[in-house]
Amino acid sequence: MKPFLLLLFFTSFVKAQNLLPDSSFESNKAIPTDFSAINSSNTWNMPTQGTTDLFCECFKKQKRISLVDVPQNPMGYQPAHSGTCYAGLFAYSHDTYREYLQTPLAASLEKGRTYMFSVYVSLADYSRTFIDQLGVCFLSEKVKYNSSKVITDLNPVYIKINAVGKEEKEWHKVTVTYKAKGGERYLLFGSFAITKIGKTKFKVPKELKSRI
């Protein structure tokens, strides 16, 4: 199993308006049953070759085959913070491997205005490591990389998640502010530079190892 996974729920507000078209990952073309299915979303996508996941509560007939059911799946037990879905990504794995999320915004950001971005994060039950920070980028154009390595040519706003540590039971809200340059129309989220990596000592149950 790769050593680190975050399950994510996003909110972003200016004047109480949510600028993310689908902040809780509920608007989807289909309910996924396998990993790497974030492109099932109508708005969220994978900007790199890293295979970001979409977890959704399945219908009864799908539950026996789904690897991404909510709340129970091979990564552990985690109810959705809101609705029935959430996204999952590896924020650190095999040194340079990363997974990211990208979405258009409901409206372009206004120059000079300060925006608030909040995200609820939960460490997966079977993550073997945890990190100290994540990053969010506000972009004027949609980006696409032909690599699964860490993105190095963007300038993220860093979000400290030290308080989350290795606690995997609850959702934790973290927030950062951003002063817009003007015209930003896309949001990209994930892991960039890391200054601290800790070990959790969590163990994957034997019956799940073959499914991860």
Salt bridges, closest charged atoms under 4 A:
ASP69 OD2 - LYS63 NZ 3.01
GLU110 OE1 - ARG113 NE 3.29
ASP132 OD2 - LYS160 NZ 3.81
GLU141 OE1 - ARG185 NH2 3.12
GLU167 OE1 - HIS172 NE2 2.60
GLU168 OE2 - LYS169 NZ 3.46
